[in-house]
C-alpha cells in the first residue's frame, strides 16, 4: 500500500499516574471531549478495572458485553468492542471489574506486555480513522499500565496540586525509562498537567513553582482548576464541556487540548 493511500495511524496517549484521586479519569474524559470539540475523532480505552471512564460517559454496566478484558485476552474484532458514546466522534472501549484479574492471567503469556500494542496497531485501527486514542490507566504501575506504555506514543501525567505531589513522579519516570529500554524506545512525555489547582492556595502556587523548576517545558502551560462543575459532570454521565460549557473547567480542558494538538502537529 502506498504512503498516500495508507490509513493514518492515531496518536496514542496514555494518561498515567500510579496515585489515585489525581484527576486521571477526569482528565481523560474531558481532554477527549475537548479534542472532539476541536474537530478530532477520539477513542478512549478504559484500562482501569473500576470502569469510571465508561460510567462517566454513560456506558451502563449491562451494555459492556465486550470490554478491554476481551481486547487483551481474546481474539475479538475491534468493531465489536468499540462503543459510541453520547458525544459525537467520541468512542470508548469500556472496562469492568473483570479486568482486575487480567494481571494474573497475563503472567503466563509470553507476549504479556505487548497485547495492547498488538490490539491497537492492527491494520483495522487505521480504517476506523481515529485521530487520537487516550488510554485511561489504573492507579498503579502494574502489567496493565506497562501494556499501555508500550502501546503508546506518549504519556500524559496528571499531577495533583498537593504536598508530596512531585515525590510520586520519580517511580513513574523510572518506569517510563525502563519501558523505553525494553519495549518502546520512542515513548515520550506528552506533558505533566497540574490538576485541582487553586490560585488562592499558596500550596498550589508552590507545587506549580516546584514542578516548573524541576520539569521545565514538560509541564503544560494550562492548569486545571479545582472546579465544582468538573466534579459534578460525571454524575450526569457527561464531560464538563457538555455539562457546563462556559465553566472554568471546560475552558481549561479546551486550552489543554490545544496544547496537545500543537504537540502532535505534523
ChimeraX attribute file (.defattr): number of C-alpha atoms within 10 A of each C-alpha:
attribute: neighborCount
match mode: 1-to-1
recipient: residues
	/A:1	6
	/A:2	6
	/A:3	7
	/A:4	7
	/A:5	7
	/A:6	11
	/A:7	17
	/A:8	15
	/A:9	18
	/A:10	21
	/A:11	15
	/A:12	25
	/A:13	26
	/A:14	28
	/A:15	27
	/A:16	27
	/A:17	27
	/A:18	19
	/A:19	19
	/A:20	12
	/A:21	13
	/A:22	22
	/A:23	22
	/A:24	25
	/A:25	26
	/A:26	23
	/A:27	24
	/A:28	25
	/A:29	25
	/A:30	25
	/A:31	26
	/A:32	28
	/A:33	28
	/A:34	25
	/A:35	24
	/A:36	21
	/A:37	17
	/A:38	13
	/A:39	11
	/A:40	17
	/A:41	21
	/A:42	26
	/A:43	26
	/A:44	26
	/A:45	27
	/A:46	27
	/A:47	29
	/A:48	25
	/A:49	21
	/A:50	17
	/A:51	22
	/A:52	21
	/A:53	28
	/A:54	27
	/A:55	19
	/A:56	19
	/A:57	24
	/A:58	18
	/A:59	22
	/A:60	12
	/A:61	13
	/A:62	6
	/A:63	11
	/A:64	17
	/A:65	12
	/A:66	19
	/A:67	25
	/A:68	26
	/A:69	22
	/A:70	17
	/A:71	21
	/A:72	21
	/A:73	16
	/A:74	9
	/A:75	9
	/A:76	14
	/A:77	13
	/A:78	17
	/A:79	11
	/A:80	12
	/A:81	18
	/A:82	20
	/A:83	21
	/A:84	14
	/A:85	19
	/A:86	13
	/A:87	16
	/A:88	12
	/A:89	18
	/A:90	24
	/A:91	21
	/A:92	24
	/A:93	27
	/A:94	30
	/A:95	28
	/A:96	22
	/A:97	12
	/A:98	14
	/A:99	23
	/A:100	17
	/A:101	11
	/A:102	18
	/A:103	13
	/A:104	11
	/A:105	12
	/A:106	17
	/A:107	12
	/A:108	9
	/A:109	12
	/A:110	9
	/A:111	11
	/A:112	18
	/A:113	22
	/A:114	19
	/A:115	21
	/A:116	25
	/A:117	16
	/A:118	16
	/A:119	19
	/A:120	20
	/A:121	15
	/A:122	11
	/A:123	13
	/A:124	14
	/A:125	17
	/A:126	16
	/A:127	12
	/A:128	16
	/A:129	16
	/A:130	21
	/A:131	18
	/A:132	22
	/A:133	24
	/A:134	26
	/A:135	29
	/A:136	27
	/A:137	27
	/A:138	26
	/A:139	19
	/A:140	16
	/A:141	16
	/A:142	12
	/A:143	17
	/A:144	24
	/A:145	26
	/A:146	22
	/A:147	23
	/A:148	29
	/A:149	31
	/A:150	25
	/A:151	25
	/A:152	24
	/A:153	20
	/A:154	23
	/A:155	23
	/A:156	25
	/A:157	26
	/A:158	27
	/A:159	29
	/A:160	26
	/A:161	27
	/A:162	18
	/A:163	11
	/A:164	10
	/A:165	16
	/A:166	17
	/A:167	9
	/A:168	13
	/A:169	17
	/A:170	10
	/A:171	13
	/A:172	18
	/A:173	12
	/A:174	11
	/A:175	16
	/A:176	22
	/A:177	15
	/A:178	14
	/A:179	19
	/A:180	16
	/A:181	12
	/A:182	10
	/A:183	16
	/A:184	18
	/A:185	14
	/A:186	13
	/A:187	20
	/A:188	17
	/A:189	17
	/A:190	21
	/A:191	21
	/A:192	25
	/A:193	23
	/A:194	26
	/A:195	23
	/A:196	20
	/A:197	21
	/A:198	16
	/A:199	11
	/A:200	8
	/A:201	10
	/A:202	10
	/A:203	15
	/A:204	21
	/A:205	16
	/A:206	14
	/A:207	21
	/A:208	22
	/A:209	13
	/A:210	14
	/A:211	21
	/A:212	16
	/A:213	11
	/A:214	12
	/A:215	13
	/A:216	12
	/A:217	12
	/A:218	16
	/A:219	23
	/A:220	18
	/A:221	14
	/A:222	19
	/A:223	23
	/A:224	26
	/A:225	21
	/A:226	17
	/A:227	16
	/A:228	12
	/A:229	19
	/A:230	25
	/A:231	14
	/A:232	15
	/A:233	20
	/A:234	20
	/A:235	12
	/A:236	14
	/A:237	20
	/A:238	23
	/A:239	29
	/A:240	30
	/A:241	25
	/A:242	16
	/A:243	17
	/A:244	17
	/A:245	14
	/A:246	12
	/A:247	15
	/A:248	19
	/A:249	24
	/A:250	26
	/A:251	19
	/A:252	19
	/A:253	25
	/A:254	24
	/A:255	20
	/A:256	23
	/A:257	22
	/A:258	17
	/A:259	17
	/A:260	18
	/A:261	15
	/A:262	10
	/A:263	11
	/A:264	12
	/A:265	7
	/A:266	5
